[in-house]
Amino acid sequence: MIALLIAGGVSLLYSLLLTPLFVRGFRKLHWGQFIREDGPQSHYAKRGTPTMGGLIFISGSVIAYFIGKLIMGETPSPSALLVILMAVGAGAVGFIDDFMKTRKQQSLGLGGWAKIAGQILIAVVFALLALQFANEQGLTPASTHISVFRDLPFDFMALGPILGVGLFVLWVMVIVTATTNAVNVTDGLDGLAGGASIFAFGAYVIIGFWQAAQSCAATANEAGCYEVRDPMDLAVIAAAFVGGLAGFLWWNTSPAHVYMGDTGSMGLGGGIAALAILTHTELLLVLIGGLFIIETGSVIVQRIYFKLTKGKRIFLMSPIHHHFELKGWAEVTVVVRFWIIAGLFVISGIGAFYGEWLLSQ
């Protein structure tokens, strides 16, 4: 518990106090944001604002996690290290994309398929490693079962070891690419993705803490206990991201002094996906990441409708946050209202998670 508080506090101070220094460095490197030409005209003034701010809160979260473990004299767990691997790996794909944009002086970096290929590579490495490192109880960081609030009866391994592992890896690939790109799509307004991600990571702080308190090892296999490896450490790394994002959001709210870029949004998506998989709450991510699903869904629906109707649109612009901007909503209004929606989704997810535990008693 103390490591959780230390990690969150150190990460908060790191982002809050050091972001101005990072911004100066980004300006010297000419890491400026580029604005899509078909977007709202109000965004043109943001051109040149320092980007790749994801480097700030990702590095801060990782450093804070290790400081928390060091102060408490604890050994980092495989589960938390896997979350770090996924967040840093997905963030690295985003960094390459951001770096190419700044070098080419245009708004297009990596191609869509190149991004997905990078995400898939990280997902495959993560999935294979997550089935290793069994503890004394035989628990590995990830399970080959599909899960909602805990593992469901269906196990990929029931189909055979080779096919089972293959399908599990494919399942992880789907979760990682979907979540990473969903957060990336949401990152279009000052503070939108950062604030929504705080809610998501906050949910995993609560879930990890509760799973640790109600673990089968701690409660002697009482009804409703959780068979999750390192749940408290997952809460610690989630708290580190909450703190890092909160400090970063101080500088990222409108008018933003720095943007997270694809470095940040993809890193956040990777971290959220990893936490969903390792806490055995994969399908619950539909509620915890509800806002991200709405944002991605608006893009998919817009494109399908555009093709079927030969040029007509449902929204003035997608993702849907731009639709409301073009309808005359102030940027801050859109962001705050979308934060409320994200918070309501997360509350629903945590409520469902706790409700399932009550029913299992």
N, C-alpha and C positions, 0 to 999 in steps of 0.2 A: 504493500500500500504506500509506504514512504517513497519507494523508488518511483512509483507512479506520479506522486506529487512533485518529486525532484525533476523528473523528466519533463513534465508539463511546464513547470516553472522555468527551468533552464532554457527550454526551447522557445518559450514566450519571450524571455529577455534577449535571447540571441537574435530573433527576428526583429523585435521592436527596436533594439538599440543599434544593431549592425546594418540594417537595411539601408540607411543613408550612405554608409561607406560602400556597400555593394553598388548602389545607384551611381555613385561617382565613378566607380570602376567601369561599370557598364557603359557610361557615357564616353569615357576615354577610349573604350574598345569599339564605340559606334554600334552598340547593340540596341538599335532602335526598332520600335514597333512599326509594322506596315499595315495599312488599312485597305480592305477590299473596296474596290471602286464602286461596286453596286450596293454598298451598305448605306446606312443613314448618313446624311451629310454632316450631322453633328459630330460624327466620329472623325472627320478629317483633321480636326484640331489635335487629335491624339497622336498623329503621325510623329514618329521620332521618340516617343516616350520609351524609356529603357524597358527592355523585355528580358526574358529568361530568368525572371525572379524566382522561378521554381527552385533554382540553385540555392536560394537563401533558406527557405523553410525545409527543403529536403535535407540539406546538410545540417541545419540546426536540429532537426528532429533526430537524425542519426547520432549526432554528437551528444545530444541531451540524453538519449537512451543509454549510451555507454557510460556517461557520467553518472546517471542514476544507479546503474548496476555497480559501477566502481565504488561509489560512496557507500553503498549498502553491502559491499563485499560479496556480491552475487555473480554467478557465471551467466553470461548471455545464453538464452535458450535457442535451440534450432528453429523453433516456430517464429520468434521475433526476428531472427536473422533472415528467415525466408521472406518475411514481410519487407524487410529492408532490401533484400535482393530484388524483389519484384518492383518496389517503388523506384529504386535507383536504376534498375534495368529499363523500365518503361520510361522513366525520366530521361535516360540517355538517348533513347530513340527520339523523344521530343526535342532534346538538345540538338541533335544532328539536324532535325528539321528547322529549328529556330536559327541555327548557325548558318545553314544554307540560305535562308531568307535574308539574313543580314549581309552575307557575302555577295549574293546576287542582286541585292537592292530591289527585291520584289516580294510579293506576298505569297509566293509559292515556293516551298522547299522540297522536302521529300514527296514523291508521288504517293497516292493513296495505298497502292499495293505494297510499296516499299515500307510504309509505316506498319501495315498489317503483318508483313513478313518479319519485321523486327519484333513486334509484339508477340507473334507466335513463337519465335525463337526463345524469348524470355519465358513464355508460358510453359514451353516444353521442358526447359531446364528446371523451372520451379516445380512442375508437376512430378518429375522424376525424383527430385531431391526430397519433396514433401512426403514421399512414401518410404523414406529412409529414417534413420535416427530414432528407432523404437526405444521407449523408456522401460523402466522395470515392469510396468504393467502391460507392456507390449503395444502401447499406443504410439503411432507415428503422427507427425504434425497434421497430415491430411488423411482422410478416410476415403476409400473407394466407394462408399455409399453416397447416393444423392441425399441431400439434407434440406430441411426447412428450419425447424427450431433445434433439431438434433438429427442424427442419422435416421433415414427411412429404411425399411426392411430391404429394399432393392440394393444389391451389391453388384457392381460391374464384374467383380472377380468370380461371380457365380457362372459367368459365361466362359470361364477358362482364364488361366493366368495371362497368356499373351494378349488375347482379345480384351480381357478385362482391363489390363493396364493401358492398352491402346485407346479404349473408349474413355477411360478416366482422363488420359492426357487430352483427348479431343474435347471432353467436357470442360476441362480447365481452360483450354484455348478459347472456347466460346465465351466463358465467363470473363476472362481477362480482356479479350479484344472488345467485347460489348461494353464492359464497364469503362475501359480506358478511353474508348472513342466517345462514349456518352458524356463523360466529364469534359472531354476536349470540346465537344459541341456546345456544352453549356457555358464554356469560358468565352463569353462575347461582350459582357458588360463589366464595368468596374466593380469588383468585389463579388460578383454573382457566384462563380464557381467556388471561390474561396469560402464564402459564407455557407453555402450549401454543403461543402465538404466538411466543415466544422461539425455540422449536425450529424453527418454520416459517421465520422470518426468518433464523435462523442457517443454515438449509439454503441460502438464496439468497445468503448471504455466500460460502459455499463454492462454489456453482455459478457465481456471477458471477466469482469469483477464478479458478476453473479455466478458464472460458470465455475470460477475458482472456489467461491464460497459453498457451492452445491456440487462439487466434483464427487465422483464415486469414491475416490481415494479418501476425501476428507469426511464424507458422511457414511462411510461403511456400506456403500451400495444401497442407500435408501431409495425409495421410489422417486423417480423424477431426477435422479442425479445425472451428471453430464460426464461422458467419457471423451474429454478433450485434452490434448497435451498442451501444457504451458498456458492455460487461459489467463492467469494473472500477468504473465509477461506480454501476452497479446494486448492486454489492457494498458500496459506501460507504454508500448510503442504507439498505440493508438492515442494515448494522452500526449505523447511527444508531438504527434502531428497536430493535435488540437491546439497545443500551445504555440507551435510554430506558425500555424495558419492564423491564429488570433493576432500574433505580433505582426505578421505580414499584412493582415487585413487593415491594420492601422494606416499603412501607406498605400494600400491598394484600393481603398474606397474612393468614390468619385469626389474630386478629380484625381485619378490615380497618379502616383509618382513613379510607379513601376508595375509592369504586368508580369504574371507568372509564365506566360508563353506556353507553348506545347511542352516545354520542359516540366513545368509545374502541373499542368492539367493531366498529362499522361502519367506522371509520377503519382499523382493523387489517385487516378483511376486504378493504377496497378496496386497501390497500397490498399485501397478499399476492396478490390477483388480478392487479394490475398487474405485479408481479414475475414471475409465472408467464407472462403474455403476452409481456413484453418480453425474458425470457430464453429464449423459445421452448420452454417446458417445460409447456405448458398441461395436457395430460393427466396429466403426472407429479404434478400437484397432488392427484390422487386419493390418492397415497401420502403426500405431504408434509403434506396436510391431512386425513389419515385419521381422526383423532379428531373433527374437525369434521363429517365425513361420518357417522360413527357417531351423534353427537349429533343431527344433523338427521334422519337415518334413523329414529331412535327416535321422533321426533315424528310423522313421516309414517306409520310403521307403526302407531303407537298410534291415530291418527285414522282410518285406513282400517279397522282392526280394530274400533274402537268403532262405526263406522257400519254395518259389515257384520253385526256381532253384536248390534246394537241396545242398546248400553250396556256391553258387557263390555270389559275392558282386559287387555292383555298385561303392561304395566308398572304398578306401583303409581302411578307418576306419570312424565310425560315433561317435559323431556328426561331421558335415562337416568340422569344423575348424581343427580337427585332420587329415582329409584327405589331406588338403593342407600342414600341417606340414610334413606328410610322403612323400609328393611330393617334399620336399626340401625347402619350404618357411620358413624363420626365424619366430620365434614366434611373435616377434614385428611386422613383416610385416603382418602376418595374422590378428593380433589384430587391427592394424591401418586401414587396408582395410575393415575389418568388421565394425569398427566404422563408416567409411564413408558410408557404406551401411545402417547402422542403422540411421545415420543422414539424408540420402536421403529419407528413408521411413518416418521419422518424418516430414520432410519438406513437403512431399507429403500429409501427413495427415493433417497438419495445413493448407496447401494451400486449400485442399478440404473443410475443416471446414469453412474457411473464404469465399471461393467461394460460398458455400451454403447460407451463410448469405447475400452475395451480390445479389444472385438470388432471395432471399426472400424479397428484398426491393421494 
